[in-house]
Amino acid sequence: MSQHDSRSPTPDSAEPSAFFPSPYSLSQFVAPSTGAQAVTYPPLPAGARRKVLVVGTDQRYMLMGNGLKFSTGNHPVETFLPIYHLDQAGYDIDVATISGESVKIEMWAMPTQDELVLRTYHRHQHKFEHPKALRDVVSQALGDDSPYAAVFLPGGHGAMLGLPDSRDLQTVLRWAQAQERLVIALCHGPAALLAGAADGDASNIPFKGHDICAFPDAIDRQTPEIGYIPGPMPWYMGDKLKALGLRILNDDITGRCHLDRNLLTGDSPLASDAIGRLAVQTLRERLSA
């Protein structure tokens, strides 16, 4: 058996009992290029809101059900390919984490031959390394006159760390729903929607009753077999979202996206290009409405 066929997770030397995905799982799920094509969009009209708030994770390690740790973060394709489209459409991004510490990126998933993703990553690298603290965004940048046209919750298992329990993110989500601003969530990014009940009150959670696409729990239950994650998940995103009244439309990953009112979601990295295009299209349609 060659090294690339190994299904044993790869140790992360920076942290005891922590692991990256196995060589085999990376060969199956991490391609050198996404195949996404360059695109141009018309300029934004005068007076349009020109910013998108990206909320990333500041946590690296997920403690699995067997006590091992998964070295995770936000997935680079799910983060930077949608941002590429927002860039091209004329939107500027602000990046925030709960603490104001750097966004953790799954660098092992970076498509090393993808010009669009790499260029977008390098363009915004400083913002991801030096983000705003979400509490400062809440206190300074929300309201009727906020510059944010949308909130983006990128995927990667890291979206399940900290964000679902954040009262500040709860405030952002409630503001976005009340102000009818677009919320974009991809793959495991919908886990951050659980912050809508961060105060313990699930009766008025934002987006309750919405239909979404998200990474399926069934696949998360299977991936330990190939070493993508080093043990069983500590909890399952879909189960918790369903318990709060959201409906998940997909049970596989095909690149499917879905828009339900002000919530735009996608099922996996395969949806990264499409959700970026749909985000730009949706924002533009609202400008002309």
C-alpha positions as CSV (number, residue, x, y, z in Angstrom):
1,M,0.0,0.0,0.0
2,S,1.4,3.4,-1.0
3,Q,1.5,6.3,1.4
4,H,-1.4,8.0,-0.5
5,D,-3.6,4.9,0.2
6,S,-3.3,5.2,4.0
7,R,-6.5,5.8,5.8
8,S,-4.8,6.7,9.0
9,P,-5.2,10.3,10.0
10,T,-2.0,12.3,9.8
11,P,-0.6,13.6,13.2
12,D,-0.5,17.3,13.7
13,S,2.9,17.9,15.3
14,A,1.7,21.2,16.8
15,E,-0.8,19.7,19.2
16,P,-0.8,16.4,21.1
17,S,-3.4,13.9,20.0
18,A,-4.4,16.1,17.0
19,F,-4.7,14.9,13.5
20,F,-5.1,16.1,9.9
21,P,-7.1,14.0,7.4
22,S,-5.6,10.9,6.1
23,P,-3.7,10.8,2.8
24,Y,-6.4,8.7,1.3
25,S,-9.2,11.0,2.3
26,L,-7.3,14.0,1.0
27,S,-6.8,12.2,-2.4
28,Q,-10.6,11.8,-2.6
29,F,-11.8,15.1,-1.4
30,V,-9.1,17.8,-2.0
31,A,-8.4,18.6,-5.6
32,P,-5.6,20.9,-6.8
33,S,-8.1,23.1,-8.6
34,T,-11.8,23.8,-8.3
35,G,-12.3,24.3,-12.0
36,A,-14.0,27.6,-11.4
37,Q,-13.8,30.2,-14.1
38,A,-13.0,33.9,-13.9
39,V,-16.1,36.1,-14.1
40,T,-16.9,39.8,-14.4
41,Y,-19.9,41.7,-13.0
42,P,-21.3,45.2,-13.8
43,P,-20.3,47.9,-11.3
44,L,-22.5,48.4,-8.2
45,P,-24.9,51.3,-8.6
46,A,-24.3,54.4,-6.5
47,G,-25.8,54.2,-3.1
48,A,-25.6,50.4,-2.8
49,R,-24.4,48.9,0.4
50,R,-20.9,47.7,-0.5
51,K,-19.7,45.5,2.4
52,V,-20.2,41.9,3.4
53,L,-19.4,40.7,7.0
54,V,-17.5,37.4,7.0
55,V,-17.7,35.6,10.4
56,G,-15.0,33.0,10.7
57,T,-13.8,30.6,13.4
58,D,-11.0,31.4,15.8
59,Q,-10.7,27.8,17.0
60,R,-8.4,25.2,15.5
61,Y,-9.2,21.9,17.3
62,M,-12.4,19.9,17.5
63,L,-12.5,17.4,20.3
64,M,-13.9,14.2,18.8
65,G,-16.1,11.6,20.5
66,N,-13.0,9.3,21.2
67,G,-10.9,12.1,22.8
68,L,-8.7,12.8,19.7
69,K,-8.6,16.2,18.1
70,F,-9.3,17.2,14.5
71,S,-7.2,20.0,13.2
72,T,-9.8,22.0,11.4
73,G,-10.9,25.6,10.8
74,N,-12.7,27.3,7.9
75,H,-12.3,25.4,4.5
76,P,-10.4,27.6,2.0
77,V,-12.5,26.8,-1.0
78,E,-15.7,27.4,0.9
79,T,-14.3,30.6,2.2
80,F,-12.4,32.2,-0.6
81,L,-14.3,31.1,-3.8
82,P,-17.5,32.8,-2.7
83,I,-15.5,35.8,-1.6
84,Y,-13.9,35.9,-5.1
85,H,-17.4,36.5,-6.6
86,L,-18.2,39.2,-4.0
87,D,-14.8,40.9,-4.8
88,Q,-15.6,40.8,-8.5
89,A,-19.0,42.3,-7.9
90,G,-17.6,45.3,-6.1
91,Y,-18.2,44.3,-2.5
92,D,-15.6,44.9,0.2
93,I,-15.4,42.4,3.1
94,D,-14.9,42.8,6.8
95,V,-13.7,39.7,8.7
96,A,-14.7,39.0,12.3
97,T,-14.2,36.3,14.8
98,I,-15.7,36.0,18.3
99,S,-12.4,37.0,20.0
100,G,-10.8,39.1,17.4
101,E,-8.0,36.4,17.1
102,S,-7.1,35.1,13.7
103,V,-9.4,33.0,11.5
104,K,-8.1,29.4,11.4
105,I,-8.0,28.0,7.9
106,E,-7.8,24.4,6.9
107,M,-4.5,24.9,4.9
108,W,-4.4,21.2,4.1
109,A,-7.5,21.7,1.9
110,M,-6.0,24.7,-0.1
111,P,-6.3,24.0,-3.8
112,T,-2.6,24.6,-4.7
113,Q,-3.2,25.1,-8.5
114,D,-6.4,27.2,-8.3
115,E,-5.5,30.8,-9.3
116,L,-8.9,32.3,-8.2
117,V,-8.8,30.8,-4.7
118,L,-5.1,31.5,-4.1
119,R,-5.4,35.1,-5.4
120,T,-8.4,35.8,-3.2
121,Y,-6.7,34.2,-0.2
122,H,-3.6,36.4,-0.6
123,R,-5.7,39.5,-1.2
124,H,-7.5,39.1,2.1
125,Q,-4.9,37.3,4.1
126,H,-4.2,40.3,6.4
127,K,-7.9,40.6,7.3
128,F,-8.1,37.0,8.2
129,E,-5.0,37.2,10.3
130,H,-6.2,40.4,12.0
131,P,-10.0,40.3,12.1
132,K,-12.4,42.4,14.0
133,A,-13.8,41.2,17.3
134,L,-17.5,40.4,16.7
135,R,-18.5,42.3,19.9
136,D,-17.1,45.5,18.2
137,V,-19.1,44.8,15.1
138,V,-22.2,44.5,17.2
139,S,-21.6,47.7,19.1
140,Q,-20.4,49.8,16.2
141,A,-21.6,48.6,12.8
142,L,-25.2,47.3,13.1
143,G,-28.3,49.4,12.7
144,D,-30.5,50.7,9.9
145,D,-27.5,52.5,8.3
146,S,-25.1,49.6,8.5
147,P,-22.9,49.2,5.4
148,Y,-23.4,45.4,5.4
149,A,-25.5,44.0,2.6
150,A,-24.9,40.4,3.7
151,V,-23.4,38.2,6.3
152,F,-21.3,35.2,5.2
153,L,-20.7,32.1,7.3
154,P,-18.1,30.0,5.5
155,G,-17.9,26.2,6.1
156,G,-15.3,23.8,7.4
157,H,-15.8,21.9,10.6
158,G,-14.4,24.9,12.5
159,A,-17.7,26.6,12.0
160,M,-19.0,24.2,14.7
161,L,-16.5,25.6,17.3
162,G,-17.6,28.6,19.4
163,L,-19.9,30.2,16.8
164,P,-23.0,28.2,17.7
165,D,-22.8,29.4,21.3
166,S,-22.0,33.1,20.6
167,R,-24.4,35.7,21.9
168,D,-22.7,38.3,19.6
169,L,-23.4,36.2,16.6
170,Q,-27.0,35.7,17.8
171,T,-27.3,39.5,17.8
172,V,-25.9,39.7,14.2
173,L,-28.3,37.0,13.0
174,R,-31.3,38.7,14.6
175,W,-30.2,42.0,13.1
176,A,-29.8,40.5,9.7
177,Q,-33.2,38.9,9.7
178,A,-34.9,42.1,11.0
179,Q,-33.1,44.2,8.4
180,E,-33.7,41.7,5.6
181,R,-30.0,41.4,4.9
182,L,-28.8,38.3,3.1
183,V,-27.2,35.5,5.2
184,I,-25.0,33.1,3.3
185,A,-24.0,29.8,4.9
186,L,-22.1,26.9,3.3
187,C,-21.4,23.3,4.1
188,H,-20.8,23.2,7.9
189,G,-21.4,27.0,8.0
190,P,-25.1,26.5,8.9
191,A,-23.9,25.3,12.3
192,A,-23.4,29.0,13.1
193,L,-27.1,29.5,12.7
194,L,-27.5,27.6,16.0
195,A,-26.3,30.9,17.6
196,G,-29.8,32.0,17.1
197,A,-30.6,30.2,20.3
198,A,-27.4,31.1,22.2
199,D,-29.4,32.7,25.0
200,G,-31.2,29.4,25.6
201,D,-34.4,30.7,24.0
202,A,-35.2,28.6,20.9
203,S,-38.7,30.0,20.5
204,N,-37.7,33.0,18.4
205,I,-34.6,31.6,16.6
206,P,-33.8,33.4,13.4
207,F,-34.7,31.4,10.3
208,K,-36.9,28.9,12.1
209,G,-39.0,27.2,9.5
210,H,-36.5,27.9,6.7
211,D,-35.4,25.3,4.2
212,I,-31.6,24.9,3.8
213,C,-28.8,22.9,2.2
214,A,-26.0,21.7,4.5
215,F,-23.4,19.0,4.9
216,P,-25.2,15.8,5.7
217,D,-24.9,14.2,9.1
218,A,-24.9,10.8,7.4
219,I,-21.5,11.6,5.7
220,D,-20.0,13.0,8.9
221,R,-20.9,9.6,10.4
222,Q,-19.0,7.8,7.6
223,T,-15.8,9.9,7.3
224,P,-14.0,8.4,10.3
225,E,-13.8,5.1,8.3
226,I,-11.5,6.8,5.7
227,G,-9.6,8.9,8.3
228,Y,-10.9,12.3,7.2
229,I,-11.7,12.9,10.8
230,P,-9.9,11.0,13.6
231,G,-13.0,9.9,15.5
232,P,-16.8,10.2,15.8
233,M,-18.2,13.8,15.8
234,P,-18.9,15.3,19.2
235,W,-22.3,16.3,17.9
236,Y,-24.2,16.4,14.6
237,M,-25.1,19.7,13.0
238,G,-28.1,18.5,11.1
239,D,-29.7,17.0,14.2
240,K,-29.4,20.3,16.1
241,L,-30.6,22.4,13.2
242,K,-33.7,20.2,12.7
243,A,-34.4,20.4,16.5
244,L,-34.6,24.2,16.2
245,G,-37.0,24.1,13.3
246,L,-34.9,24.3,10.2
247,R,-35.5,21.8,7.4
248,I,-32.5,20.3,5.5
249,L,-33.3,19.5,1.9
250,N,-30.4,17.4,0.9
251,D,-29.1,14.0,2.0
252,D,-26.0,13.9,-0.2
253,I,-23.5,16.4,-1.6
254,T,-24.0,17.5,-5.2
255,G,-23.2,21.2,-5.1
256,R,-26.8,22.1,-4.4
257,C,-27.7,25.6,-3.2
258,H,-31.0,26.9,-1.9
259,L,-32.4,30.4,-1.3
260,D,-35.3,30.7,1.2
261,R,-36.2,34.3,1.8
262,N,-33.0,35.9,3.2
263,L,-31.1,32.7,3.8
264,L,-28.8,31.3,1.0
265,T,-27.2,28.0,1.7
266,G,-25.1,25.3,0.0
267,D,-24.3,21.7,0.7
268,S,-20.5,21.3,0.5
269,P,-17.3,22.6,-1.1
270,L,-18.9,21.5,-4.4
271,A,-21.4,24.5,-4.0
272,S,-18.7,27.1,-3.4
273,D,-18.7,28.6,-6.9
274,A,-22.5,28.4,-7.4
275,I,-23.2,30.0,-4.0
276,G,-20.9,32.9,-4.8
277,R,-22.7,33.5,-8.1
278,L,-26.1,33.2,-6.5
279,A,-25.1,35.6,-3.7
280,V,-24.1,38.2,-6.2
281,Q,-27.3,37.6,-8.3
282,T,-29.5,37.8,-5.2
283,L,-27.9,41.0,-3.9
284,R,-28.3,42.6,-7.3
285,E,-31.9,41.6,-7.7
286,R,-32.6,43.2,-4.4
287,L,-31.0,46.5,-5.5
288,S,-33.4,46.6,-8.4
289,A,-36.5,45.5,-6.5
